[in-house]
């Protein structure tokens, strides 16, 4: 675990330096790689229409689960211990939002986490994009992340000693 964390801390900044303005780093628990805009735009696309208190707006982009698959995550194993992992989505301004790995599976949640590149048919404005994470079904934009630069899979810590039971 310490080795993986150290590798992540060492690799992600180096990859971020190689990153083009419209690409992002996907770090799967220490296996980081830059995913370029052309790769992202070639993935299956979807749309969500949250209101966020401003009336309906339609964001289009790539479901986050498709991005994770393209980066090498085996999403067929999203059950059991794998669901204890989390995703940390990081923005250019340092804003970060955490999600459980289960949140990306629309079969489990009934909602899509969308890595959007357009709003109402136009490319996202520079202050929002080139990539914005939008959570379908949210009534507020607080879990939305503008200017996404890194998506990081974080392994769950080791179980509490004693099989998960608290000491008396």
C-alpha positions in Angstrom: 0.0 0.0 0.0 2.8 2.5 0.9 4.7 1.5 -2.2 1.6 2.1 -4.4 0.9 5.4 -2.8 4.5 6.5 -3.2 4.4 5.4 -6.9 1.2 7.3 -7.4 2.7 10.5 -5.9 5.8 10.2 -8.0 4.1 9.3 -11.3 1.1 11.5 -11.4 3.0 14.9 -11.3 5.4 13.7 -14.0 2.4 12.6 -16.2 0.6 15.9 -15.5 3.6 17.8 -16.8 3.3 15.8 -20.1 -0.4 16.5 -20.2 -1.9 18.5 -23.1 -4.5 21.1 -22.2 -7.4 18.9 -23.4 -6.2 15.6 -22.0 -6.3 14.1 -18.5 -4.3 11.7 -16.3 -6.1 8.5 -15.2 -4.3 6.9 -12.3 -5.5 3.3 -11.5 -4.0 2.9 -8.1 -0.4 3.6 -9.2 -0.7 2.8 -12.9 -1.0 6.3 -14.3 -1.4 7.3 -18.0 -2.3 10.3 -20.0 -5.6 9.9 -21.9 -5.8 12.3 -24.8 -8.8 14.2 -26.0 -9.0 12.2 -29.3 -9.2 8.9 -27.3 -11.9 10.4 -25.0 -14.0 11.7 -27.9 -13.8 8.2 -29.6 -15.5 6.6 -26.6 -19.3 6.0 -26.5 -21.1 9.3 -25.7 -24.0 10.1 -23.5 -25.9 13.1 -22.2 -27.3 14.3 -18.9 -29.7 17.2 -18.2 -29.3 18.4 -14.6 -30.9 21.6 -13.5 -28.5 22.8 -10.8 -31.1 25.5 -9.9 -30.6 27.3 -13.3 -33.1 25.4 -15.4 -32.3 22.3 -17.5 -29.0 22.3 -19.3 -27.7 19.4 -21.4 -24.2 18.2 -20.9 -22.7 15.7 -23.4 -19.6 13.6 -23.0 -18.3 10.2 -22.0 -19.5 8.2 -19.1 -16.7 8.0 -16.5 -16.9 4.2 -16.4 -16.0 4.2 -20.2 -12.9 6.4 -19.4 -11.8 4.0 -16.7 -12.3 1.0 -19.0 -10.3 2.7 -21.7 -7.5 3.3 -19.2 -7.4 -0.4 -18.2 -9.9 -0.9 -15.3 -11.7 -4.2 -15.4 -15.2 -3.1 -14.6 -16.6 -6.6 -14.9 -15.2 -7.1 -11.3 -17.1 -4.2 -9.7 -18.4 -6.2 -6.7 -17.2 -7.4 -3.3 -13.9 -6.0 -2.1 -13.4 -3.9 -5.3 -16.3 -1.7 -4.2 -14.3 -0.5 -1.2 -12.1 1.5 -3.5 -12.8 5.2 -4.3 -12.2 7.7 -7.1 -10.7 11.0 -6.5 -11.5 13.5 -9.3 -9.1 16.5 -9.3 -9.5 19.9 -11.0 -6.9 22.4 -12.3 -7.6 24.7 -9.4 -7.0 22.0 -6.8 -10.7 21.3 -6.1 -11.2 17.5 -5.5 -14.3 15.3 -5.1 -14.3 11.7 -3.9 -16.8 9.0 -5.2 -17.1 5.4 -4.3 -16.1 3.1 -7.1 -19.7 1.8 -7.1 -20.9 5.3 -8.1 -19.5 4.9 -11.6 -21.6 1.8 -12.3 -25.0 2.9 -13.6 -26.3 -0.6 -13.3 -25.9 -0.3 -9.5 -26.8 3.4 -9.0 -29.2 4.2 -11.9 -27.2 7.3 -12.6 -24.3 8.3 -14.8 -21.1 10.2 -13.8 -20.4 12.0 -17.1 -17.1 13.5 -18.2 -18.7 16.3 -20.2 -17.0 18.3 -23.0 -20.1 20.3 -24.2 -23.0 22.2 -22.8 -26.2 22.8 -24.8 -24.4 21.8 -28.0 -21.3 24.0 -27.5 -17.8 23.2 -26.2 -17.4 24.0 -22.6 -16.2 27.5 -21.8 -12.6 27.7 -20.6 -13.6 28.2 -17.0 -15.5 24.9 -17.0 -13.6 22.7 -19.4 -12.2 21.1 -21.4 -13.7 18.4 -19.1 -16.3 18.7 -16.4 -17.6 15.8 -14.3 -21.4 16.0 -14.0 -23.4 13.7 -11.8 -26.8 12.8 -13.3 -29.6 13.2 -10.9 -27.8 15.7 -8.5 -29.9 18.7 -7.7 -26.9 20.8 -6.9 -23.6 21.2 -8.7 -21.4 20.7 -5.5 -20.3 17.2 -6.7 -19.6 18.5 -10.2 -15.9 19.1 -10.9 -14.9 21.8 -13.5 -11.6 21.6 -15.4 -10.9 17.9 -14.6 -7.2 17.1 -14.9 -6.8 13.8 -12.9 -9.0 10.8 -12.1 -7.4 8.7 -9.5 -8.4 5.3 -8.2 -7.6 5.0 -4.5 -7.3 1.6 -2.9 -9.1 0.9 0.3 -7.0 0.8 3.4 -6.4 -2.6 5.1 -9.3 -3.9 7.2 -9.4 -3.0 10.8 -7.5 -5.6 12.9 -9.9 -8.1 14.5 -12.0 -8.8 11.4 -13.7 -5.5 11.3 -15.0 -5.6 14.9 -14.2 -2.8 17.2 -12.3 -3.6 20.4 -14.5 -3.6 23.5 
